[in-house]
Every structure is written in structure tokens, then in C-alpha cells.
Amino acid sequence: MADTITFRPDEDASRALAVLTQDGTPVSTAVRSALIRAARAVAAERLQAEAAELAADEADRAEAAQVLRDMETLRAW
């Protein structure tokens, strides 16, 4: 069974919750969906930052280029 979480929304959170539940969506469902979307957004931001870091890494780019050249010689046609 899931844990029960209690929070005290500030004015901004209350307004956001009102928007998310105006169509009749239960508060629990709205909060659960918002948490999942927020976690996915954070994960995507982290992945973008990691990709940018790798793209800026000259040594990594050189190694990747070498791997592609090596693989080209293995092509059947």
C-alpha cells in the first residue's frame, strides 16, 4: 500500500491544484500525476545536461569518431 503524504499548499500551489482539478480530477490523482511529470522533467533535464557535457568533451568525441571509422571497415557492403 502506498504511503499517505500530507502537505500544506501555499497560494501558488493552491492555484495550481485548482487548475489541475477543475475538470473533476481528484486531488490525489492530480498530485500523483504532477509528481510523476515533475520527476520525468528533472530526469530529462539531467539527461540533456549529461549529453551536453559529453558533446563538449573533445576526447569523447574523438573516440566516438574513431569507433565509427573502425565500424565502417566491418561493413559487409
C-alpha positions in Angstrom: 0.0 0.0 0.0 1.2 3.5 -0.8 2.3 6.0 1.8 0.0 8.8 2.7 1.5 12.2 2.3 0.2 15.4 3.8 1.2 18.9 2.7 0.1 22.4 3.2 -0.1 24.2 -0.1 0.9 27.8 -0.4 -1.1 30.2 -2.6 0.7 29.2 -5.8 0.3 25.5 -5.1 -3.4 26.0 -4.3 -4.0 27.8 -7.6 -2.1 25.1 -9.4 -4.2 22.4 -7.7 -7.4 24.3 -8.6 -6.3 24.3 -12.3 -5.5 20.6 -12.2 -8.7 19.6 -10.5 -11.2 22.0 -12.3 -12.3 19.2 -14.6 -13.3 17.0 -11.6 -9.9 15.2 -11.3 -9.5 14.0 -7.7 -6.8 15.9 -5.8 -4.8 12.6 -5.2 -4.8 11.9 -8.9 -3.7 15.4 -9.8 -0.9 15.4 -7.2 0.3 12.0 -8.3 0.3 12.9 -12.0 2.1 16.2 -11.2 4.8 14.5 -9.2 5.4 12.0 -12.0 5.5 14.7 -14.6 7.9 16.7 -12.5 10.2 13.7 -11.9 10.3 13.0 -15.7 11.1 16.6 -16.4 14.0 16.5 -13.9 15.3 13.3 -15.4 15.1 14.8 -18.9 17.0 17.9 -17.8 19.7 15.7 -16.2 20.0 13.7 -19.4 20.2 16.8 -21.5 22.9 18.2 -19.2 24.9 14.9 -19.5 24.5 14.9 -23.3 25.7 18.5 -23.5 28.7 17.6 -21.3 29.6 14.7 -23.5 29.2 16.7 -26.6 31.6 19.3 -25.2 34.2 16.5 -24.4 36.7 16.6 -27.2 38.3 13.3 -26.1 35.0 11.5 -26.1 34.0 12.9 -29.5 37.3 11.8 -30.9 36.9 8.3 -29.5 33.4 8.1 -30.9 34.6 9.2 -34.3 37.3 6.5 -34.2 34.8 3.8 -33.3 32.6 4.9 -36.2 35.6 4.7 -38.5 36.5 1.2 -37.2 33.0 0.0 -37.6 32.9 1.3 -41.2 35.6 -1.2 -42.1 33.4 -4.0 -40.9 30.5 -3.2 -43.2 29.5 -6.1 -45.5 28.8 -3.7 -48.4 
